[in-house]
Amino acid sequence: MANIKSAKKRILVTKVRTARNKSIRSSVKTAMKKVEAAVAANDKEAAKAALPSAISTIEKACSKGVYHKNNSARKVSHLTKLVNSME
């Protein structure tokens, strides 16, 4: 365990940030699963409705620094390609 005050603070800050990042990652995964489930069920309307919401969630995570911009772009591209392949 840390003895120095600044090291103790770093431990607390890391714990808080880890919890925040975990929550944001979880919401991104949920949003992606909604789109993928709609595509798997061949429900065009649900997929098109869930896509903007998922993209928004992914972009927010990117802006918070949870995901690298290339990673978020790859996720958005993947979902968009899935929805567009339905037509």
C-alpha positions as CSV (number, residue, x, y, z in Angstrom):
1,M,0.0,0.0,0.0
2,A,1.2,3.5,-0.8
3,N,2.5,5.7,2.1
4,I,3.0,9.0,0.2
5,K,0.0,11.3,0.1
6,S,0.2,11.9,-3.7
7,A,0.4,8.1,-4.3
8,K,-2.7,7.5,-2.2
9,K,-4.5,10.2,-4.2
10,R,-3.4,8.5,-7.5
11,I,-4.9,5.2,-6.3
12,L,-8.2,6.9,-5.5
13,V,-8.3,8.8,-8.8
14,T,-7.5,5.6,-10.7
15,K,-10.2,3.7,-9.0
16,V,-12.8,6.4,-9.9
17,R,-11.7,6.7,-13.5
18,T,-11.6,2.9,-13.9
19,A,-15.2,2.7,-12.7
20,R,-16.2,5.5,-15.1
21,N,-14.5,4.0,-18.1
22,K,-16.0,0.6,-17.3
23,S,-19.5,2.1,-17.2
24,I,-19.0,3.9,-20.5
25,R,-17.5,0.8,-22.2
26,S,-20.5,-1.2,-21.0
27,S,-23.0,1.3,-22.5
28,V,-21.1,1.2,-25.8
29,K,-21.3,-2.6,-25.9
30,T,-25.0,-2.6,-25.1
31,A,-25.7,0.0,-27.9
32,M,-23.7,-2.1,-30.4
33,K,-25.5,-5.3,-29.4
34,K,-28.9,-3.6,-30.0
35,V,-27.9,-2.8,-33.6
36,E,-26.4,-6.3,-34.2
37,A,-29.5,-7.9,-32.7
38,A,-31.8,-5.9,-35.0
39,V,-29.7,-6.8,-38.0
40,A,-29.7,-10.5,-37.0
41,A,-33.5,-10.4,-36.7
42,N,-33.8,-8.7,-40.2
43,D,-35.6,-5.7,-38.6
44,K,-34.6,-2.8,-40.8
45,E,-36.6,-0.2,-38.9
46,A,-35.1,-1.2,-35.5
47,A,-31.6,-1.3,-36.9
48,K,-31.9,2.1,-38.5
49,A,-33.4,3.5,-35.3
50,A,-30.7,2.0,-33.1
51,L,-27.7,3.0,-35.3
52,P,-27.7,6.8,-34.6
53,S,-28.0,6.1,-30.9
54,A,-25.1,3.6,-31.0
55,I,-22.9,6.0,-33.0
56,S,-23.7,8.8,-30.6
57,T,-22.7,6.6,-27.6
58,I,-19.5,5.6,-29.3
59,E,-18.5,9.1,-30.2
60,K,-19.2,10.3,-26.6
61,A,-16.9,7.5,-25.4
62,C,-14.2,8.6,-27.8
63,S,-14.5,12.3,-26.8
64,K,-14.1,11.3,-23.1
65,G,-10.9,9.4,-24.0
66,V,-12.2,6.0,-23.3
67,Y,-11.6,4.8,-26.8
68,H,-9.0,5.8,-29.4
69,K,-10.5,7.7,-32.3
70,N,-9.5,4.9,-34.8
71,N,-11.1,2.3,-32.5
72,S,-14.3,4.3,-32.4
73,A,-14.2,4.9,-36.1
74,R,-13.8,1.2,-36.7
75,K,-16.8,0.4,-34.5
76,V,-19.0,3.0,-36.3
77,S,-17.9,1.7,-39.7
78,H,-18.7,-1.9,-38.6
79,L,-22.2,-1.1,-37.5
80,T,-22.9,1.1,-40.5
81,K,-21.8,-1.6,-42.9
82,L,-24.0,-4.1,-41.1
83,V,-27.1,-1.9,-41.4
84,N,-26.4,-1.0,-45.0
85,S,-25.9,-4.6,-46.0
86,M,-29.6,-5.2,-45.1
87,E,-30.8,-3.3,-48.1
